[in-house]
Amino acid sequence: MALNDKRILITGGTGSLGKKLVEIILNRYPDVKRLVIFSRDELKQFEMSQEFPEDKYPCIRYFLGDIRDAARLKRAFENVDVVIHAAALKQVPAAEYNPFEFIKTNVLGAQNIIDACFDSGVETVVALSTDKAAAPINLYGATKLCSDKLFVAANNIKGKHNVRFSVVRYGNVMGSRGSVIPFFMKKRKDGVLPITDEGMTRFNISLEEGVEMVLHAVEHAIGGEIFVPKIPSYKITDVAKAIAPEARFELVGIRPGEKLHEEMITTSDSFNTVDFGKYYAILPQGNNDLQQKYINMGGSMVDPGFCYNSGTNGHFLNVDEIRNLIRQYLDSDFVENNK
């Protein structure tokens, strides 16, 4: 489904991924009817409107609101065809300290979005997830797992509504706010980088790759899938060496709620997971019709017991590859010695 002639709304549209989505959609689909940026921070909306002004992009709209506010969502979703749900509370330590605030936004807010879609005639919904939702050990991951379940199950109750709900799940977004690479780039001038654990690994995906995955889901999702990309991992120590090879490591310990390795597909998910080339899709348990559709499209079921874990991933980035990605996506003038 091409997005030309469509009316699109992005929740959390002023965030890192939301802004990149807006940039790529405006460049790729010049005939978008309307592109609504829904978020709760008026300053970020003002700043974004300087970059994407309405006089230059007449399709764009800036809509203040909170996904906790069901009535506001229903108003925002009027005459919208496609909803991309990127709004969330995301910081793991903050979730451990303020659990119900995360539940109100990430869980109750997700249900508000589903209800507003049913009430407003939305056709396509893609919700963003996280690797922390797979076998979660922290509150943030648990709320995103609940959110994933709500969006997948919404396909069961849509009745006569012509709407499909799907989810995209991926790992650390390179260069997003609060991620490790910008943090290390700021800290390297001190000559000391705080390392949680020398054995820690994470998945890595660029903002551009994340956007392409979302747009793939918008166009190709049948409804009920959790899409997972095939992406590389990195060792946290290799990221540190790539950014500041002269720096000293200071071990600070794993924070509350953190894992040593992340996973996006658990062994329990393997019985419902299909491999279809660039992506995996975790399908709802017992949905044999959806499974058969993916097999008919050339997909194949993964082996029972398969697990997609950042620590056992078959593709790890080395130090030079990490540096090249920093130059490609974050800072074309990046020099690791910081001279």
C-alpha positions as CSV (number, residue, x, y, z in Angstrom):
1,M,0.0,0.0,0.0
2,A,1.6,3.3,-1.1
3,L,1.1,6.2,1.3
4,N,0.3,8.7,-1.4
5,D,-3.3,9.9,-1.0
6,K,-3.3,8.6,2.6
7,R,-3.9,10.4,5.9
8,I,-1.2,9.4,8.4
9,L,-0.9,10.1,12.1
10,I,2.3,9.4,14.1
11,T,2.0,9.3,17.9
12,G,5.3,10.4,19.5
13,G,6.0,12.1,16.2
14,T,8.6,14.5,17.7
15,G,10.9,11.7,18.9
16,S,14.0,10.4,17.1
17,L,12.2,7.8,15.0
18,G,9.1,9.9,14.5
19,K,11.1,12.8,13.0
20,K,13.0,10.4,10.7
21,L,9.6,8.9,9.7
22,V,8.3,12.3,8.8
23,E,11.5,13.1,6.8
24,I,11.3,9.9,4.8
25,I,7.6,10.0,4.2
26,L,7.6,13.6,3.0
27,N,10.5,12.8,0.6
28,R,9.1,9.5,-0.7
29,Y,5.4,10.2,-0.8
30,P,4.9,13.7,-2.1
31,D,1.1,13.2,-2.5
32,V,0.4,12.3,1.1
33,K,-3.0,13.9,2.0
34,R,-2.2,14.7,5.6
35,L,0.6,13.9,8.0
36,V,-0.3,14.5,11.7
37,I,2.4,14.8,14.4
38,F,0.7,13.8,17.7
39,S,2.7,14.4,20.9
40,R,2.5,16.1,24.2
41,D,5.5,18.4,24.2
42,E,4.7,21.8,22.7
43,L,8.4,22.9,22.6
44,K,9.4,19.9,20.5
45,Q,6.5,20.5,18.2
46,F,7.5,24.1,17.8
47,E,11.1,23.1,17.1
48,M,10.0,20.5,14.6
49,S,7.7,23.0,12.9
50,Q,10.8,25.1,12.1
51,E,12.3,22.1,10.3
52,F,9.1,21.0,8.7
53,P,6.9,24.2,8.4
54,E,3.3,23.9,7.2
55,D,3.8,26.6,4.5
56,K,6.4,24.3,2.9
57,Y,4.7,21.0,3.7
58,P,0.9,21.8,3.5
59,C,0.0,18.3,4.4
60,I,1.6,18.5,7.8
61,R,-0.3,19.1,11.1
62,Y,0.9,19.4,14.7
63,F,-1.6,18.1,17.2
64,L,-0.9,18.4,20.9
65,G,-2.2,15.5,23.0
66,D,-1.4,12.6,25.3
67,I,-2.2,9.0,24.5
68,R,-3.6,8.7,28.0
69,D,-6.4,11.0,26.9
70,A,-8.9,8.8,25.1
71,A,-11.1,11.7,24.0
72,R,-8.2,13.6,22.5
73,L,-7.1,10.6,20.6
74,K,-10.5,10.1,19.1
75,R,-10.6,13.7,17.9
76,A,-7.0,13.4,16.5
77,F,-7.9,10.1,14.6
78,E,-10.8,11.6,12.7
79,N,-10.4,11.0,8.9
80,V,-7.0,9.2,9.5
81,D,-6.1,6.1,7.4
82,V,-2.8,5.0,9.0
83,V,-1.6,5.2,12.6
84,I,2.0,4.7,13.5
85,H,2.3,4.4,17.2
86,A,5.7,5.5,18.5
87,A,4.8,7.2,21.7
88,A,6.0,5.6,24.9
89,L,7.8,6.1,28.2
90,K,11.1,4.2,27.6
91,Q,13.8,4.8,30.3
92,V,14.3,1.5,32.2
93,P,15.4,3.0,35.6
94,A,12.6,5.5,35.5
95,A,10.1,2.6,35.0
96,E,11.5,0.8,38.0
97,Y,11.0,3.9,40.1
98,N,7.7,5.1,38.6
99,P,5.9,1.8,37.5
100,F,2.3,3.0,37.3
101,E,3.3,6.0,35.2
102,F,4.6,3.6,32.6
103,I,1.6,1.4,32.8
104,K,-0.7,4.4,32.2
105,T,1.2,5.4,29.1
106,N,2.4,2.2,27.6
107,V,-0.5,-0.1,28.4
108,L,-3.6,2.0,29.0
109,G,-2.5,4.4,26.3
110,A,-2.2,1.4,23.9
111,Q,-5.7,0.4,24.6
112,N,-6.9,4.0,24.1
113,I,-5.3,4.0,20.6
114,I,-7.0,0.7,19.7
115,D,-10.4,2.0,20.9
116,A,-9.9,5.3,19.0
117,C,-9.0,3.4,15.8
118,F,-12.2,1.4,16.0
119,D,-14.2,4.5,16.6
120,S,-12.6,6.5,13.8
121,G,-12.3,4.2,10.8
122,V,-8.5,3.9,10.8
123,E,-7.4,1.2,8.3
124,T,-3.8,0.3,9.3
125,V,-2.0,0.5,12.7
126,V,1.6,-0.3,13.3
127,A,2.8,-0.2,16.9
128,L,6.5,0.1,17.8
129,S,7.9,-2.4,20.3
130,T,11.3,-3.2,21.8
131,D,13.6,-6.1,22.4
132,K,13.0,-5.6,26.1
133,A,9.4,-6.9,25.6
134,A,10.8,-10.4,24.9
135,A,11.0,-12.3,28.2
136,P,11.0,-9.0,30.1
137,I,12.8,-8.6,33.4
138,N,12.0,-4.9,33.8
139,L,8.8,-2.9,34.1
140,Y,9.4,-1.1,30.8
141,G,9.7,-4.4,28.9
142,A,6.7,-5.8,30.7
143,T,4.5,-2.8,29.7
144,K,5.6,-3.1,26.1
145,L,4.9,-6.8,26.1
146,C,1.3,-6.0,27.3
147,S,1.1,-3.4,24.6
148,D,2.2,-5.9,22.0
149,K,-0.4,-8.4,23.2
150,L,-3.2,-5.7,23.0
151,F,-2.4,-4.8,19.4
152,V,-2.1,-8.4,18.3
153,A,-5.3,-9.3,20.0
154,A,-7.2,-6.3,18.6
155,N,-7.4,-8.2,15.3
156,N,-9.6,-10.7,17.1
157,I,-12.3,-8.1,18.0
158,K,-12.3,-5.9,15.0
159,G,-15.6,-7.4,13.7
160,K,-16.7,-5.5,10.6
161,H,-14.1,-2.8,11.0
162,N,-11.7,-2.7,8.1
163,V,-8.5,-2.4,10.2
164,R,-5.4,-4.4,10.7
165,F,-3.0,-4.1,13.7
166,S,0.6,-5.2,13.6
167,V,3.8,-4.6,15.7
168,V,7.4,-4.0,14.8
169,R,10.1,-5.0,17.4
170,Y,13.8,-4.1,17.2
171,G,16.8,-3.4,19.3
172,N,18.8,-0.3,20.2
173,V,18.3,2.5,17.7
174,M,21.7,3.9,16.8
175,G,21.9,7.6,17.8
176,S,18.5,7.9,19.4
177,R,18.1,10.0,22.5
178,G,19.5,8.2,25.6
179,S,21.3,5.5,23.6
180,V,24.9,4.4,24.3
181,I,26.7,5.8,21.3
182,P,25.8,9.5,21.8
183,F,26.5,9.0,25.5
184,F,30.0,7.6,24.9
185,M,30.7,10.4,22.3
186,K,30.0,13.0,25.0
187,K,31.9,11.2,27.7
188,R,35.1,10.4,25.7
189,K,36.6,13.9,26.4
190,D,36.8,12.9,30.1
191,G,39.1,10.0,29.2
192,V,36.9,7.5,31.1
193,L,33.9,5.6,29.8
194,P,31.5,4.0,32.3
195,I,30.9,0.3,31.3
196,T,28.1,-1.6,32.9
197,D,29.6,-5.1,32.2
198,E,32.4,-6.1,29.8
199,G,30.3,-9.0,28.5
200,M,27.2,-6.9,27.6
201,T,25.9,-7.1,24.1
202,R,23.0,-5.3,22.3
203,F,21.3,-5.4,18.9
204,N,21.9,-2.4,16.6
205,I,19.7,-0.8,14.1
206,S,19.9,2.7,12.4
207,L,17.0,5.1,12.4
208,E,16.7,4.7,8.6
209,E,16.5,0.9,9.0
210,G,13.9,1.3,11.7
211,V,11.8,3.5,9.4
212,E,12.1,1.1,6.5
213,M,10.8,-1.7,8.7
214,V,7.8,0.4,9.9
215,L,7.0,1.3,6.3
216,H,7.3,-2.4,5.3
217,A,4.8,-3.3,8.0
218,V,2.4,-0.5,6.9
219,E,2.4,-1.8,3.4
220,H,2.6,-5.6,3.8
221,A,1.2,-6.6,7.2
222,I,-1.8,-8.9,7.2
223,G,-2.6,-8.2,10.8
224,G,-1.4,-9.9,14.0
225,E,2.3,-10.2,13.3
226,I,5.2,-9.0,15.3
227,F,7.9,-8.1,12.8
228,V,11.5,-8.6,13.9
229,P,14.5,-7.5,11.7
230,K,17.7,-9.4,11.1
231,I,20.3,-7.0,12.4
232,P,23.8,-7.2,13.8
233,S,24.9,-7.1,17.5
234,Y,27.7,-5.3,19.1
235,K,29.7,-5.7,22.3
236,I,29.6,-2.7,24.5
237,T,33.4,-2.8,24.9
238,D,33.7,-2.7,21.1
239,V,31.5,0.4,21.0
240,A,33.8,2.0,23.6
241,K,36.9,1.1,21.7
242,A,35.4,2.4,18.4
243,I,34.6,5.8,20.0
244,A,37.5,6.4,22.4
245,P,40.3,3.8,22.0
246,E,42.5,5.8,24.4
247,A,39.9,5.9,27.2
248,R,39.9,3.9,30.4
249,F,36.9,1.7,31.2
250,E,35.2,2.1,34.5
251,L,32.9,-0.8,35.4
252,V,29.8,0.6,37.0
253,G,27.6,-2.6,37.1
254,I,24.3,-3.4,35.4
255,R,21.5,-1.0,36.3
256,P,18.3,-2.3,37.8
257,G,16.1,-4.0,35.2
258,E,19.0,-4.4,32.6
259,K,19.9,-7.7,30.9
260,L,23.4,-8.8,30.0
261,H,22.1,-9.7,26.5
262,E,18.8,-8.8,24.8
263,E,16.6,-11.1,22.8
264,M,13.9,-10.4,20.3
265,I,12.6,-14.0,19.7
266,T,12.5,-16.4,22.7
267,T,12.6,-20.2,22.4
268,S,8.9,-20.2,23.3
269,D,8.2,-17.8,20.3
270,S,10.0,-20.2,17.9
271,F,6.9,-22.4,17.4
272,N,5.0,-19.5,16.0
273,T,7.8,-17.7,14.1
274,V,8.3,-17.5,10.4
275,D,11.5,-16.5,8.5
276,F,10.7,-14.6,5.3
277,G,14.0,-13.2,4.2
278,K,14.9,-9.8,5.6
279,Y,12.6,-10.1,8.6
280,Y,11.1,-12.7,11.0
281,A,7.4,-12.5,12.0
282,I,6.1,-13.8,15.3
283,L,2.6,-15.0,14.6
284,P,-0.3,-15.4,17.1
285,Q,-0.5,-18.8,18.7
286,G,-2.9,-21.1,16.9
287,N,-3.5,-18.8,13.9
288,N,-2.9,-21.4,11.3
289,D,-4.5,-19.3,8.5
290,L,-2.0,-16.5,9.0
291,Q,0.9,-19.0,9.2
292,Q,-0.2,-20.6,5.9
293,K,-0.4,-17.2,4.2
294,Y,3.3,-16.5,5.1
295,I,4.3,-19.9,4.0
296,N,2.5,-19.4,0.7
297,M,4.4,-16.1,0.3
298,G,7.7,-18.0,0.5
299,G,8.3,-18.0,4.3
300,S,9.4,-20.9,6.4
301,M,8.9,-21.8,10.0
302,V,12.1,-21.5,12.2
303,D,13.4,-24.6,13.9
304,P,11.7,-25.4,17.3
305,G,13.8,-23.9,20.1
306,F,15.2,-21.1,17.9
307,C,16.2,-18.1,19.9
308,Y,17.2,-14.7,18.5
309,N,19.6,-13.3,21.2
310,S,22.1,-10.4,20.9
311,G,24.8,-12.6,22.7
312,T,24.5,-15.6,20.3
313,N,23.7,-13.6,17.1
314,G,25.6,-14.8,14.1
315,H,26.5,-11.3,13.0
316,F,28.6,-9.0,15.3
317,L,29.9,-5.6,14.3
318,N,33.6,-5.1,14.8
319,V,35.3,-1.9,15.9
320,D,35.9,-0.6,12.4
321,E,32.3,-1.4,11.3
322,I,31.0,0.5,14.3
323,R,33.1,3.6,13.4
324,N,31.9,3.5,9.8
325,L,28.3,3.4,10.9
326,I,28.9,6.4,13.2
327,R,30.3,8.3,10.2
328,Q,27.4,7.1,8.0
329,Y,24.5,7.8,10.3
330,L,25.6,10.1,13.1
331,D,28.7,12.3,12.4
332,S,30.4,12.3,9.0
333,D,33.4,14.1,10.6
334,F,33.7,11.6,13.4
335,V,37.4,10.9,14.4
336,E,37.9,8.3,17.1
337,N,40.9,9.9,18.7
338,N,38.9,13.1,19.3
339,K,41.8,15.4,18.4
